[in-house]
Amino acid sequence: MDELEKSAATYSSHLSKTGRDWAAFMTEMLTEMGDEIPSLPSERYALYKKHKVPESVYLEFDADATNKALRKIYGKS
């Protein structure tokens, strides 16, 4: 998937999602899960793969997306 993202960025950069776009998508996905967010990274990674998030993105942004989602769910800043 990473090669596909690079190719898309080359030919249509205005249509390609950035890492931050994907991170926002991941945060929203986890937020919608509420209390059912997987606690293990490997389980979250499987979820991201299912939703076609590039591996390089979820490896970099998983912790940040998870923390933001938990803060949204539980209302802590």
Number of C-alpha atoms within 10 A of each C-alpha: 12 12 9 10 15 13 13 15 15 11 10 10 13 10 9 15 13 14 16 11 12 19 22 17 16 26 22 16 18 25 22 14 12 14 12 9 17 16 10 8 14 10 12 18 17 13 17 22 14 9 12 11 21 17 14 11 18 21 12 12 18 18 14 15 22 23 15 20 23 19 13 17 15 11 9 8 8
